[in-house]
Amino acid sequence: MQNEPIFQPEPMDAAADEAAAVLKALSNPGRLRILCALVPGDMTVSELEQALGASQSYVSGQLLRLRGEGLVACERDGRIMRYSLSDARVRPILERLYEVFCPA
């Protein structure tokens, strides 16, 4: 019995809550498309609008939510805001989703 692993629910619960929050953000198609568009590199709101075929207000609203969830960051370049992925754990998830759902 000494060699059996000890189940520690608190760290596992915290990790599950955190993973569920990230997956919830990824479950929205618009936010998922924005995150996927940012995998290759930084983009401005207008670049995201063009890439997604979406309005500025929609893209900005989704970016605001993604910033609040800690998944994207923005950096000001004069009057232009450049957005990038800010949570390194999300990039491999997005890359794998692309491999599975968007095969060449």
Biopython code that builds the backbone (N, CA, C, O; Angstrom):
import numpy as np
from Bio.PDB.StructureBuilder import StructureBuilder

atoms = [
    (1, "MET", "N", (0.802, -1.186, 0.000)),
    (1, "MET", "CA", (0.000, 0.000, 0.000)),
    (1, "MET", "C", (0.852, 1.261, 0.000)),
    (1, "MET", "O", (0.357, 2.325, -0.371)),
    (2, "GLN", "N", (2.115, 1.178, 0.403)),
    (2, "GLN", "CA", (2.961, 2.364, 0.460)),
    (2, "GLN", "C", (3.269, 2.907, -0.924)),
    (2, "GLN", "O", (3.477, 4.113, -1.059)),
    (3, "ASN", "N", (3.307, 2.084, -1.948)),
    (3, "ASN", "CA", (3.679, 2.520, -3.281)),
    (3, "ASN", "C", (2.516, 3.085, -4.093)),
    (3, "ASN", "O", (2.727, 3.550, -5.213)),
    (4, "GLU", "N", (1.309, 3.059, -3.564)),
    (4, "GLU", "CA", (0.160, 3.585, -4.291)),
    (4, "GLU", "C", (0.227, 5.112, -4.333)),
    (4, "GLU", "O", (0.546, 5.747, -3.328)),
    (5, "PRO", "N", (-0.075, 5.703, -5.498)),
    (5, "PRO", "CA", (-0.074, 7.164, -5.562)),
    (5, "PRO", "C", (-1.184, 7.742, -4.697)),
    (5, "PRO", "O", (-2.266, 7.168, -4.574)),
    (6, "ILE", "N", (-0.898, 8.863, -4.117)),
    (6, "ILE", "CA", (-1.871, 9.533, -3.267)),
    (6, "ILE", "C", (-2.645, 10.520, -4.133)),
    (6, "ILE", "O", (-2.054, 11.381, -4.785)),
    (7, "PHE", "N", (-3.964, 10.390, -4.136)),
    (7, "PHE", "CA", (-4.817, 11.286, -4.898)),
    (7, "PHE", "C", (-4.956, 12.597, -4.136)),
    (7, "PHE", "O", (-5.354, 12.618, -2.971)),
    (8, "GLN", "N", (-4.618, 13.690, -4.815)),
    (8, "GLN", "CA", (-4.725, 15.003, -4.197)),
    (8, "GLN", "C", (-5.754, 15.818, -4.980)),
    (8, "GLN", "O", (-5.431, 16.400, -6.016)),
    (9, "PRO", "N", (-6.977, 15.860, -4.490)),
    (9, "PRO", "CA", (-8.043, 16.487, -5.261)),
    (9, "PRO", "C", (-7.877, 17.995, -5.461)),
    (9, "PRO", "O", (-8.267, 18.509, -6.509)),
    (10, "GLU", "N", (-7.322, 18.709, -4.509)),
    (10, "GLU", "CA", (-7.253, 20.162, -4.634)),
    (10, "GLU", "C", (-6.420, 20.623, -5.823)),
    (10, "GLU", "O", (-6.916, 21.432, -6.607)),
    (11, "PRO", "N", (-5.177, 20.156, -6.009)),
    (11, "PRO", "CA", (-4.445, 20.598, -7.205)),
    (11, "PRO", "C", (-5.119, 20.157, -8.500)),
    (11, "PRO", "O", (-5.122, 20.898, -9.483)),
    (12, "MET", "N", (-5.692, 18.953, -8.503)),
    (12, "MET", "CA", (-6.360, 18.463, -9.700)),
    (12, "MET", "C", (-7.615, 19.290, -9.983)),
    (12, "MET", "O", (-7.916, 19.586, -11.140)),
    (13, "ASP", "N", (-8.343, 19.661, -8.935)),
    (13, "ASP", "CA", (-9.535, 20.484, -9.111)),
    (13, "ASP", "C", (-9.174, 21.839, -9.695)),
    (13, "ASP", "O", (-9.858, 22.329, -10.593)),
    (14, "ALA", "N", (-8.114, 22.443, -9.198)),
    (14, "ALA", "CA", (-7.685, 23.747, -9.700)),
    (14, "ALA", "C", (-7.265, 23.657, -11.166)),
    (14, "ALA", "O", (-7.599, 24.529, -11.968)),
    (15, "ALA", "N", (-6.539, 22.605, -11.506)),
    (15, "ALA", "CA", (-6.102, 22.410, -12.893)),
    (15, "ALA", "C", (-7.305, 22.173, -13.802)),
    (15, "ALA", "O", (-7.349, 22.689, -14.919)),
    (16, "ALA", "N", (-8.274, 21.401, -13.333)),
    (16, "ALA", "CA", (-9.466, 21.134, -14.132)),
    (16, "ALA", "C", (-10.276, 22.403, -14.345)),
    (16, "ALA", "O", (-10.805, 22.628, -15.434)),
    (17, "ASP", "N", (-10.376, 23.227, -13.322)),
    (17, "ASP", "CA", (-11.096, 24.499, -13.455)),
    (17, "ASP", "C", (-10.409, 25.411, -14.467)),
    (17, "ASP", "O", (-11.069, 26.047, -15.288)),
    (18, "GLU", "N", (-9.094, 25.468, -14.403)),
    (18, "GLU", "CA", (-8.328, 26.296, -15.326)),
    (18, "GLU", "C", (-8.453, 25.794, -16.763)),
    (18, "GLU", "O", (-8.640, 26.586, -17.687)),
    (19, "ALA", "N", (-8.348, 24.485, -16.948)),
    (19, "ALA", "CA", (-8.479, 23.903, -18.278)),
    (19, "ALA", "C", (-9.886, 24.135, -18.825)),
    (19, "ALA", "O", (-10.043, 24.433, -20.009)),
    (20, "ALA", "N", (-10.898, 24.004, -17.992)),
    (20, "ALA", "CA", (-12.273, 24.221, -18.433)),
    (20, "ALA", "C", (-12.491, 25.667, -18.868)),
    (20, "ALA", "O", (-13.218, 25.923, -19.827)),
    (21, "ALA", "N", (-11.867, 26.609, -18.172)),
    (21, "ALA", "CA", (-11.989, 28.023, -18.552)),
    (21, "ALA", "C", (-11.371, 28.272, -19.925)),
    (21, "ALA", "O", (-11.943, 29.001, -20.735)),
    (22, "VAL", "N", (-10.218, 27.680, -20.194)),
    (22, "VAL", "CA", (-9.572, 27.838, -21.502)),
    (22, "VAL", "C", (-10.431, 27.187, -22.579)),
    (22, "VAL", "O", (-10.641, 27.773, -23.641)),
    (23, "LEU", "N", (-10.923, 25.994, -22.319)),
    (23, "LEU", "CA", (-11.758, 25.296, -23.302)),
    (23, "LEU", "C", (-13.062, 26.045, -23.556)),
    (23, "LEU", "O", (-13.580, 26.018, -24.673)),
    (24, "LYS", "N", (-13.596, 26.707, -22.544)),
    (24, "LYS", "CA", (-14.802, 27.504, -22.731)),
    (24, "LYS", "C", (-14.527, 28.651, -23.698)),
    (24, "LYS", "O", (-15.350, 28.942, -24.566)),
    (25, "ALA", "N", (-13.373, 29.304, -23.553)),
    (25, "ALA", "CA", (-13.006, 30.386, -24.472)),
    (25, "ALA", "C", (-12.841, 29.853, -25.888)),
    (25, "ALA", "O", (-13.224, 30.516, -26.852)),
    (26, "LEU", "N", (-12.274, 28.664, -26.018)),
    (26, "LEU", "CA", (-12.060, 28.057, -27.328)),
    (26, "LEU", "C", (-13.356, 27.542, -27.945)),
    (26, "LEU", "O", (-13.403, 27.286, -29.148)),
    (27, "SER", "N", (-14.403, 27.385, -27.146)),
    (27, "SER", "CA", (-15.641, 26.798, -27.656)),
    (27, "SER", "C", (-16.456, 27.766, -28.499)),
    (27, "SER", "O", (-17.399, 27.346, -29.169)),
    (28, "ASN", "N", (-16.119, 29.053, -28.484)),
    (28, "ASN", "CA", (-16.817, 30.022, -29.313)),
    (28, "ASN", "C", (-16.133, 30.093, -30.672)),
    (28, "ASN", "O", (-14.942, 30.395, -30.734)),
    (29, "PRO", "N", (-16.848, 29.824, -31.765)),
    (29, "PRO", "CA", (-16.202, 29.803, -33.085)),
    (29, "PRO", "C", (-15.488, 31.101, -33.453)),
    (29, "PRO", "O", (-14.412, 31.062, -34.049)),
    (30, "GLY", "N", (-16.061, 32.235, -33.112)),
    (30, "GLY", "CA", (-15.416, 33.513, -33.431)),
    (30, "GLY", "C", (-14.108, 33.706, -32.694)),
    (30, "GLY", "O", (-13.103, 34.111, -33.280)),
    (31, "ARG", "N", (-14.128, 33.413, -31.401)),
    (31, "ARG", "CA", (-12.890, 33.541, -30.616)),
    (31, "ARG", "C", (-11.860, 32.525, -31.074)),
    (31, "ARG", "O", (-10.670, 32.833, -31.132)),
    (32, "LEU", "N", (-12.299, 31.324, -31.399)),
    (32, "LEU", "CA", (-11.382, 30.292, -31.879)),
    (32, "LEU", "C", (-10.718, 30.737, -33.178)),
    (32, "LEU", "O", (-9.514, 30.555, -33.359)),
    (33, "ARG", "N", (-11.499, 31.317, -34.074)),
    (33, "ARG", "CA", (-10.932, 31.801, -35.342)),
    (33, "ARG", "C", (-9.904, 32.907, -35.108)),
    (33, "ARG", "O", (-8.870, 32.945, -35.775)),
    (34, "ILE", "N", (-10.182, 33.801, -34.169)),
    (34, "ILE", "CA", (-9.221, 34.864, -33.844)),
    (34, "ILE", "C", (-7.936, 34.260, -33.303)),
    (34, "ILE", "O", (-6.843, 34.631, -33.730)),
    (35, "LEU", "N", (-8.065, 33.338, -32.372)),
    (35, "LEU", "CA", (-6.872, 32.712, -31.790)),
    (35, "LEU", "C", (-6.073, 31.962, -32.852)),
    (35, "LEU", "O", (-4.845, 32.039, -32.877)),
    (36, "CYS", "N", (-6.762, 31.244, -33.723)),
    (36, "CYS", "CA", (-6.059, 30.528, -34.799)),
    (36, "CYS", "C", (-5.344, 31.501, -35.732)),
    (36, "CYS", "O", (-4.239, 31.219, -36.197)),
    (37, "ALA", "N", (-5.964, 32.635, -36.005)),
    (37, "ALA", "CA", (-5.341, 33.631, -36.877)),
    (37, "ALA", "C", (-4.073, 34.200, -36.251)),
    (37, "ALA", "O", (-3.171, 34.642, -36.963)),
    (38, "LEU", "N", (-4.001, 34.190, -34.924)),
    (38, "LEU", "CA", (-2.836, 34.743, -34.225)),
    (38, "LEU", "C", (-1.698, 33.743, -34.039)),
    (38, "LEU", "O", (-0.612, 34.123, -33.600)),
    (39, "VAL", "N", (-1.928, 32.469, -34.367)),
    (39, "VAL", "CA", (-0.873, 31.467, -34.198)),
    (39, "VAL", "C", (0.392, 31.836, -34.980)),
    (39, "VAL", "O", (1.482, 31.763, -34.414)),
    (40, "PRO", "N", (0.294, 32.232, -36.264)),
    (40, "PRO", "CA", (1.522, 32.568, -37.003)),
    (40, "PRO", "C", (2.226, 33.824, -36.493)),
    (40, "PRO", "O", (3.441, 33.955, -36.644)),
    (41, "GLY", "N", (1.474, 34.752, -35.889)),
    (41, "GLY", "CA", (2.118, 35.969, -35.385)),
    (41, "GLY", "C", (1.108, 37.061, -35.088)),
    (41, "GLY", "O", (-0.098, 36.885, -35.258)),
    (42, "ASP", "N", (1.631, 38.194, -34.640)),
    (42, "ASP", "CA", (0.816, 39.338, -34.246)),
    (42, "ASP", "C", (-0.027, 39.850, -35.407)),
    (42, "ASP", "O", (0.359, 39.746, -36.572)),
    (43, "MET", "N", (-1.189, 40.406, -35.062)),
    (43, "MET", "CA", (-2.064, 41.013, -36.058)),
    (43, "MET", "C", (-2.753, 42.222, -35.445)),
    (43, "MET", "O", (-2.953, 42.286, -34.232)),
    (44, "THR", "N", (-3.112, 43.177, -36.290)),
    (44, "THR", "CA", (-3.902, 44.320, -35.869)),
    (44, "THR", "C", (-5.380, 43.966, -35.971)),
    (44, "THR", "O", (-5.747, 42.938, -36.541)),
    (45, "VAL", "N", (-6.221, 44.830, -35.411)),
    (45, "VAL", "CA", (-7.658, 44.610, -35.501)),
    (45, "VAL", "C", (-8.094, 44.601, -36.966)),
    (45, "VAL", "O", (-8.888, 43.753, -37.373)),
    (46, "SER", "N", (-7.578, 45.537, -37.756)),
    (46, "SER", "CA", (-7.995, 45.582, -39.166)),
    (46, "SER", "C", (-7.522, 44.338, -39.928)),
    (46, "SER", "O", (-8.232, 43.855, -40.809)),
    (47, "GLU", "N", (-6.350, 43.819, -39.606)),
    (47, "GLU", "CA", (-5.890, 42.578, -40.238)),
    (47, "GLU", "C", (-6.783, 41.410, -39.846)),
    (47, "GLU", "O", (-7.093, 40.554, -40.676)),
    (48, "LEU", "N", (-7.199, 41.373, -38.579)),
    (48, "LEU", "CA", (-8.106, 40.318, -38.125)),
    (48, "LEU", "C", (-9.474, 40.458, -38.788)),
    (48, "LEU", "O", (-10.086, 39.458, -39.163)),
    (49, "GLU", "N", (-9.957, 41.693, -38.936)),
    (49, "GLU", "CA", (-11.225, 41.924, -39.634)),
    (49, "GLU", "C", (-11.181, 41.320, -41.029)),
    (49, "GLU", "O", (-12.097, 40.607, -41.438)),
    (50, "GLN", "N", (-10.107, 41.612, -41.754)),
    (50, "GLN", "CA", (-9.970, 41.104, -43.118)),
    (50, "GLN", "C", (-9.848, 39.584, -43.136)),
    (50, "GLN", "O", (-10.479, 38.918, -43.958)),
    (51, "ALA", "N", (-9.043, 39.038, -42.237)),
    (51, "ALA", "CA", (-8.828, 37.590, -42.210)),
    (51, "ALA", "C", (-10.114, 36.830, -41.885)),
    (51, "ALA", "O", (-10.346, 35.739, -42.405)),
    (52, "LEU", "N", (-10.942, 37.412, -41.025)),
    (52, "LEU", "CA", (-12.147, 36.725, -40.566)),
    (52, "LEU", "C", (-13.399, 37.141, -41.326)),
    (52, "LEU", "O", (-14.433, 36.477, -41.240)),
    (53, "GLY", "N", (-13.306, 38.239, -42.068)),
    (53, "GLY", "CA", (-14.498, 38.762, -42.721)),
    (53, "GLY", "C", (-15.525, 39.229, -41.711)),
    (53, "GLY", "O", (-16.725, 39.029, -41.898)),
    (54, "ALA", "N", (-15.058, 39.852, -40.639)),
    (54, "ALA", "CA", (-15.936, 40.283, -39.549)),
    (54, "ALA", "C", (-15.813, 41.786, -39.350)),
    (54, "ALA", "O", (-14.855, 42.406, -39.813)),
    (55, "SER", "N", (-16.775, 42.361, -38.667)),
    (55, "SER", "CA", (-16.766, 43.802, -38.415)),
    (55, "SER", "C", (-15.755, 44.161, -37.332)),
    (55, "SER", "O", (-15.341, 43.322, -36.533)),
    (56, "GLN", "N", (-15.376, 45.425, -37.332)),
    (56, "GLN", "CA", (-14.430, 45.925, -36.332)),
    (56, "GLN", "C", (-15.008, 45.776, -34.929)),
    (56, "GLN", "O", (-14.298, 45.386, -34.003)),
    (57, "SER", "N", (-16.289, 46.085, -34.770)),
    (57, "SER", "CA", (-16.887, 46.005, -33.434)),
    (57, "SER", "C", (-16.920, 44.561, -32.927)),
    (57, "SER", "O", (-16.687, 44.320, -31.743)),
    (58, "TYR", "N", (-17.203, 43.606, -33.805)),
    (58, "TYR", "CA", (-17.223, 42.202, -33.399)),
    (58, "TYR", "C", (-15.823, 41.740, -32.991)),
    (58, "TYR", "O", (-15.639, 41.145, -31.929)),
    (59, "VAL", "N", (-14.841, 42.022, -33.853)),
    (59, "VAL", "CA", (-13.456, 41.607, -33.567)),
    (59, "VAL", "C", (-12.972, 42.250, -32.272)),
    (59, "VAL", "O", (-12.383, 41.576, -31.427)),
    (60, "SER", "N", (-13.216, 43.545, -32.113)),
    (60, "SER", "CA", (-12.769, 44.237, -30.898)),
    (60, "SER", "C", (-13.429, 43.663, -29.652)),
    (60, "SER", "O", (-12.779, 43.496, -28.620)),
    (61, "GLY", "N", (-14.721, 43.361, -29.750)),
    (61, "GLY", "CA", (-15.422, 42.776, -28.605)),
    (61, "GLY", "C", (-14.864, 41.416, -28.217)),
    (61, "GLY", "O", (-14.696, 41.124, -27.033)),
    (62, "GLN", "N", (-14.580, 40.590, -29.206)),
    (62, "GLN", "CA", (-14.019, 39.269, -28.921)),
    (62, "GLN", "C", (-12.602, 39.388, -28.363)),
    (62, "GLN", "O", (-12.223, 38.640, -27.463)),
    (63, "LEU", "N", (-11.819, 40.333, -28.900)),
    (63, "LEU", "CA", (-10.457, 40.545, -28.391)),
    (63, "LEU", "C", (-10.494, 41.023, -26.946)),
    (63, "LEU", "O", (-9.658, 40.619, -26.138)),
    (64, "LEU", "N", (-11.446, 41.869, -26.617)),
    (64, "LEU", "CA", (-11.584, 42.341, -25.242)),
    (64, "LEU", "C", (-11.842, 41.163, -24.301)),
    (64, "LEU", "O", (-11.258, 41.075, -23.220)),
    (65, "ARG", "N", (-12.707, 40.282, -24.722)),
    (65, "ARG", "CA", (-12.998, 39.100, -23.895)),
    (65, "ARG", "C", (-11.761, 38.200, -23.774)),
    (65, "ARG", "O", (-11.444, 37.723, -22.684)),
    (66, "LEU", "N", (-11.067, 37.971, -24.892)),
    (66, "LEU", "CA", (-9.864, 37.126, -24.873)),
    (66, "LEU", "C", (-8.762, 37.749, -24.023)),
    (66, "LEU", "O", (-8.014, 37.030, -23.360)),
    (67, "ARG", "N", (-8.655, 39.070, -24.035)),
    (67, "ARG", "CA", (-7.686, 39.745, -23.161)),
    (67, "ARG", "C", (-8.054, 39.525, -21.706)),
    (67, "ARG", "O", (-7.192, 39.246, -20.873)),
    (68, "GLY", "N", (-9.342, 39.650, -21.403)),
    (68, "GLY", "CA", (-9.814, 39.448, -20.033)),
    (68, "GLY", "C", (-9.553, 38.041, -19.525)),
    (68, "GLY", "O", (-9.359, 37.826, -18.329)),
    (69, "GLU", "N", (-9.551, 37.089, -20.443)),
    (69, "GLU", "CA", (-9.297, 35.701, -20.071)),
    (69, "GLU", "C", (-7.806, 35.362, -20.108)),
    (69, "GLU", "O", (-7.415, 34.233, -19.812)),
    (70, "GLY", "N", (-6.977, 36.340, -20.473)),
    (70, "GLY", "CA", (-5.526, 36.139, -20.465)),
    (70, "GLY", "C", (-4.995, 35.352, -21.647)),
    (70, "GLY", "O", (-3.872, 34.851, -21.600)),
    (71, "LEU", "N", (-5.788, 35.234, -22.712)),
    (71, "LEU", "CA", (-5.352, 34.441, -23.857)),
    (71, "LEU", "C", (-4.658, 35.271, -24.932)),
    (71, "LEU", "O", (-3.863, 34.741, -25.708)),
    (72, "VAL", "N", (-4.952, 36.567, -24.982)),
    (72, "VAL", "CA", (-4.258, 37.453, -25.915)),
    (72, "VAL", "C", (-3.734, 38.675, -25.161)),
    (72, "VAL", "O", (-4.238, 39.059, -24.106)),
    (73, "ALA", "N", (-2.713, 39.256, -25.747)),
    (73, "ALA", "CA", (-2.138, 40.497, -25.221)),
    (73, "ALA", "C", (-2.089, 41.491, -26.361)),
    (73, "ALA", "O", (-2.104, 41.109, -27.532)),
    (74, "CYS", "N", (-2.031, 42.769, -26.019)),
    (74, "CYS", "CA", (-1.905, 43.770, -27.071)),
    (74, "CYS", "C", (-0.764, 44.716, -26.726)),
    (74, "CYS", "O", (-0.430, 44.960, -25.566)),
    (75, "GLU", "N", (-0.200, 45.220, -27.783)),
    (75, "GLU", "CA", (0.912, 46.162, -27.651)),
    (75, "GLU", "C", (0.621, 47.325, -28.580)),
    (75, "GLU", "O", (0.276, 47.132, -29.746)),
    (76, "ARG", "N", (0.762, 48.517, -28.062)),
    (76, "ARG", "CA", (0.501, 49.712, -28.855)),
    (76, "ARG", "C", (1.720, 50.042, -29.707)),
    (76, "ARG", "O", (2.856, 50.064, -29.232)),
    (77, "ASP", "N", (1.440, 50.299, -30.986)),
    (77, "ASP", "CA", (2.470, 50.730, -31.936)),
    (77, "ASP", "C", (1.958, 52.031, -32.554)),
    (77, "ASP", "O", (1.356, 52.024, -33.628)),
    (78, "GLY", "N", (2.203, 53.146, -31.864)),
    (78, "GLY", "CA", (1.619, 54.416, -32.287)),
    (78, "GLY", "C", (0.125, 54.372, -32.036)),
    (78, "GLY", "O", (-0.313, 54.201, -30.898)),
    (79, "ARG", "N", (-0.653, 54.525, -33.085)),
    (79, "ARG", "CA", (-2.111, 54.467, -32.958)),
    (79, "ARG", "C", (-2.654, 53.065, -33.190)),
    (79, "ARG", "O", (-3.856, 52.836, -33.050)),
    (80, "ILE", "N", (-1.797, 52.139, -33.535)),
    (80, "ILE", "CA", (-2.215, 50.780, -33.877)),
    (80, "ILE", "C", (-1.958, 49.835, -32.705)),
    (80, "ILE", "O", (-0.910, 49.880, -32.062)),
    (81, "MET", "N", (-2.950, 48.977, -32.448)),
    (81, "MET", "CA", (-2.802, 47.946, -31.426)),
    (81, "MET", "C", (-2.516, 46.625, -32.132)),
    (81, "MET", "O", (-3.248, 46.218, -33.034)),
    (82, "ARG", "N", (-1.440, 45.961, -31.709)),
    (82, "ARG", "CA", (-1.078, 44.649, -32.272)),
    (82, "ARG", "C", (-1.405, 43.598, -31.223)),
    (82, "ARG", "O", (-1.028, 43.720, -30.058)),
    (83, "TYR", "N", (-2.109, 42.569, -31.658)),
    (83, "TYR", "CA", (-2.531, 41.498, -30.757)),
    (83, "TYR", "C", (-1.719, 40.240, -31.001)),
    (83, "TYR", "O", (-1.317, 39.942, -32.126)),
    (84, "SER", "N", (-1.486, 39.507, -29.915)),
    (84, "SER", "CA", (-0.728, 38.257, -29.998)),
    (84, "SER", "C", (-1.268, 37.284, -28.953)),
    (84, "SER", "O", (-1.953, 37.675, -28.008)),
    (85, "LEU", "N", (-0.942, 36.012, -29.146)),
    (85, "LEU", "CA", (-1.281, 35.009, -28.133)),
    (85, "LEU", "C", (-0.433, 35.283, -26.902)),
    (85, "LEU", "O", (0.764, 35.548, -27.018)),
    (86, "SER", "N", (-1.036, 35.222, -25.732)),
    (86, "SER", "CA", (-0.272, 35.494, -24.516)),
    (86, "SER", "C", (-0.131, 34.282, -23.605)),
    (86, "SER", "O", (0.663, 34.307, -22.665)),
    (87, "ASP", "N", (-0.878, 33.240, -23.866)),
    (87, "ASP", "CA", (-0.807, 32.032, -23.043)),
    (87, "ASP", "C", (-0.158, 30.936, -23.882)),
    (87, "ASP", "O", (-0.784, 30.385, -24.787)),
    (88, "ALA", "N", (1.089, 30.628, -23.580)),
    (88, "ALA", "CA", (1.859, 29.661, -24.369)),
    (88, "ALA", "C", (1.213, 28.274, -24.381)),
    (88, "ALA", "O", (1.462, 27.490, -25.297)),
    (89, "ARG", "N", (0.401, 27.967, -23.396)),
    (89, "ARG", "CA", (-0.251, 26.644, -23.353)),
    (89, "ARG", "C", (-1.297, 26.491, -24.439)),
    (89, "ARG", "O", (-1.649, 25.366, -24.797)),
    (90, "VAL", "N", (-1.804, 27.596, -24.975)),
    (90, "VAL", "CA", (-2.886, 27.549, -25.962)),
    (90, "VAL", "C", (-2.366, 27.236, -27.357)),
    (90, "VAL", "O", (-3.063, 26.591, -28.140)),
    (91, "ARG", "N", (-1.155, 27.681, -27.686)),
    (91, "ARG", "CA", (-0.610, 27.483, -29.037)),
    (91, "ARG", "C", (-0.620, 26.015, -29.462)),
    (91, "ARG", "O", (-1.115, 25.725, -30.551)),
    (92, "PRO", "N", (-0.102, 25.067, -28.666)),
    (92, "PRO", "CA", (-0.130, 23.665, -29.118)),
    (92, "PRO", "C", (-1.550, 23.108, -29.255)),
    (92, "PRO", "O", (-1.792, 22.235, -30.088)),
    (93, "ILE", "N", (-2.475, 23.598, -28.456)),
    (93, "ILE", "CA", (-3.871, 23.160, -28.575)),
    (93, "ILE", "C", (-4.427, 23.624, -29.915)),
    (93, "ILE", "O", (-5.057, 22.850, -30.635)),
    (94, "LEU", "N", (-4.189, 24.896, -30.246)),
    (94, "LEU", "CA", (-4.678, 25.449, -31.509)),
    (94, "LEU", "C", (-4.032, 24.750, -32.701)),
    (94, "LEU", "O", (-4.700, 24.461, -33.693)),
    (95, "GLU", "N", (-2.737, 24.481, -32.603)),
    (95, "GLU", "CA", (-2.040, 23.797, -33.701)),
    (95, "GLU", "C", (-2.610, 22.395, -33.907)),
    (95, "GLU", "O", (-2.779, 21.956, -35.044)),
    (96, "ARG", "N", (-2.899, 21.706, -32.835)),
    (96, "ARG", "CA", (-3.455, 20.355, -32.943)),
    (96, "ARG", "C", (-4.877, 20.386, -33.512)),
    (96, "ARG", "O", (-5.238, 19.550, -34.340)),
    (97, "LEU", "N", (-5.681, 21.355, -33.061)),
    (97, "LEU", "CA", (-7.020, 21.509, -33.615)),
    (97, "LEU", "C", (-6.958, 21.756, -35.119)),
    (97, "LEU", "O", (-7.769, 21.222, -35.875)),
    (98, "TYR", "N", (-6.001, 22.559, -35.546)),
    (98, "TYR", "CA", (-5.838, 22.833, -36.972)),
    (98, "TYR", "C", (-5.489, 21.561, -37.726)),
    (98, "TYR", "O", (-6.039, 21.295, -38.795)),
    (99, "GLU", "N", (-4.568, 20.769, -37.168)),
    (99, "GLU", "CA", (-4.177, 19.505, -37.809)),
    (99, "GLU", "C", (-5.371, 18.559, -37.979)),
    (99, "GLU", "O", (-5.520, 17.904, -39.011)),
    (100, "VAL", "N", (-6.213, 18.505, -36.950)),
    (100, "VAL", "CA", (-7.328, 17.567, -36.955)),
    (100, "VAL", "C", (-8.488, 18.057, -37.815)),
    (100, "VAL", "O", (-9.071, 17.282, -38.573)),
    (101, "PHE", "N", (-8.823, 19.337, -37.701)),
    (101, "PHE", "CA", (-10.037, 19.845, -38.339)),
    (101, "PHE", "C", (-9.802, 20.596, -39.650)),
    (101, "PHE", "O", (-10.752, 20.847, -40.391)),
    (102, "CYS", "N", (-8.566, 20.953, -39.943)),
    (102, "CYS", "CA", (-8.280, 21.730, -41.162)),
    (102, "CYS", "C", (-7.160, 21.067, -41.973)),
    (102, "CYS", "O", (-6.176, 21.722, -42.316)),
    (103, "PRO", "N", (-7.301, 19.777, -42.278)),
    (103, "PRO", "CA", (-6.212, 19.115, -43.013)),
    (103, "PRO", "C", (-6.068, 19.695, -44.416)),
    (103, "PRO", "O", (-7.038, 20.127, -45.039)),
    (104, "ALA", "N", (-4.834, 19.690, -44.886)),
    (104, "ALA", "CA", (-4.549, 20.236, -46.231)),
    (104, "ALA", "C", (-5.010, 19.277, -47.300)),
    (104, "ALA", "O", (-4.857, 19.558, -48.489)),
]
sb = StructureBuilder()
sb.init_structure("model")
sb.init_model(0)
sb.init_chain("A")
sb.init_seg("    ")
for serial, (resi, resn, name, xyz) in enumerate(atoms, 1):
    if name == "N":
        sb.init_residue(resn, " ", resi, " ")
    sb.init_atom(name, np.array(xyz, "f"), 0.0, 1.0, " ", f" {name:<3s}", serial, name[0])
structure = sb.get_structure()
